[in-house]
């Protein structure tokens, strides 16, 4: 493995990550498999209604599509499997990666269409058609302006949250990502009770934006961190005095889109799972759903938009398409995401691609729910080792790349890199928030009992607990510490990219993401390949139309979000590369239907 493996200066096609050839071979297998005879077709059950457009899924993609269709004068229905709306987007931090949008341009971000096109092409490569890339870049800013004009949503720039590969042509170290501004949940009335809860609830009495977590992590040791913490409390107090129910991040995004649908009079049927698509003469003309315990048919005069999310919680599909070890219990995606829309699309004749991939991230399998690591693996005073007790990756690299490396290395020697272990010392614990555990506070007993966390007063003792050779771990820590004191990671170039320094400690010099691991006791956290959701699904064109394996269009069938093969391919351009394209292609689909 080269010394620059998984450095954030380049995307996941680095030598340490799966090669383009190997991942495309896997995707090709998925496309060929998708050519199976269709079983979709005959209507099943009594009629439940007829609309111009039926949208499957009330997440970011689906609700954006429905809002667009309604505002274009089409009658529209949203059907949602869950008893709540919002899907994975509601659970998320709701970063949205959208080059050249009006919010970042107003904030002074020096973006241009040429820079964005150059950067996305460098990140994604030729595996995603240039027409799809251009459609996303051209329509994304328009989508955002449309959403702000037709819902209560407003957005704010996330300054300093770098593109994930800022050193590539067109990359911006200052970032292109935005997030929702504060929204009063009272705008939804009683419907607020049906909002899918957040993955990590905001602490009571505070109003916290996604970007605040960078500073809240440092609140015990950094003046700005303490100030941001006080600001979060002040926002909470102001909202309480005004009688508001303040929402931020994914909660604000989902609530704002739902409020837009309320204003537009779009019905949303919860607890109404998709059973199948209806096809007539090769065209998709409706959906079979289950509603109130019985199946029925909803007709779609113009077409169906599948925005039902990925298949991260389908053990069967993960076993079929993805490398082992894999676990539905390691995903933080919405639990209802079991690939229903993808399978229905396949039965209707759609090609599938990118099924072996996901929006990966190093994850700690804590009891109750997995924890997707962002800051924890990047902060100074920690490193990640494999089963041999050796480092193998730039811990601060984009999270998807880190897991690509884990799988690539584990492929030749199962169990060698999965699980891996994040090793930190007491100095790290004295300084930084870890998940929701304050600095110096002890971790819950359940974490230790589950095997997710180990603790020892010596390096050798820790090695014994995690099952790695003690001599190897000592050698790794001695080398890492020597490099940390000098601030240069000669092995994996941690700190070489602006992205590496986002979740770090600016007080640590000369490299804000490197510090020695030397103060006992020592801790090790089990790291597995978790995800935010899968990224493979129905193959679509630049108009979000579903395609057959031969490249022809399936009339009346559209897909967006994680039900479709991602426009990001096997990579990840920046924070919000899931939600930004999901909303954009939902918008594109609805506009295409309106123009038909």
Secondary structure, DSSP 8 states (H G I E B T S, - for coil): --TTTT-TTS-TTSTTS--HHHHHHHHHHHHHHTTS----BS--SEEEEEEEEEEE--SHHHHHHHHHHHHTT--EEEE-SSSSB-HHHHHS---EE-TT-HHHHHTT----HHHHHHHHHHHHGGGS-HHHHHHHHHHHHHHHHHHHHSSS--EEE-TT---TTTTSTT--TT--EEEE--EEGGGGGGGGGGB---SS---TT----TTHHHHHTTTTT-HHHHHHHHHHHHHHHHHHHTT--EE-HHHHHHHHHHHHHHHHT-EEESS--EEEEEEETTEEEEEEEEETTEEEEEEEEEEEEE-----TT-HHHHHHHS-SS--GGGB-S-TT-SSHHHHHHHHTTB-EE-TT-EEEEEEE--SSS-EE-SSTTTSTTEEEE-TTS-B-S-TTS-HHHHHHHHHHHHHHSTTSSSSEEEEEEHHHHHHS-BTTB-TT----HHHHHTTSEEEESSHHHHHHHHT--HHHHHHHHHHHHHHHHHT--TTT-TTSSTGGGTTS-TTS-S-TT-----SSSEEEEEEEEEEEEE--EE-B-TT-EEEBTTS-EEEEEEE-GGGB--TTTTS--STTTTHHHHHHHHHHHHHHHHH-
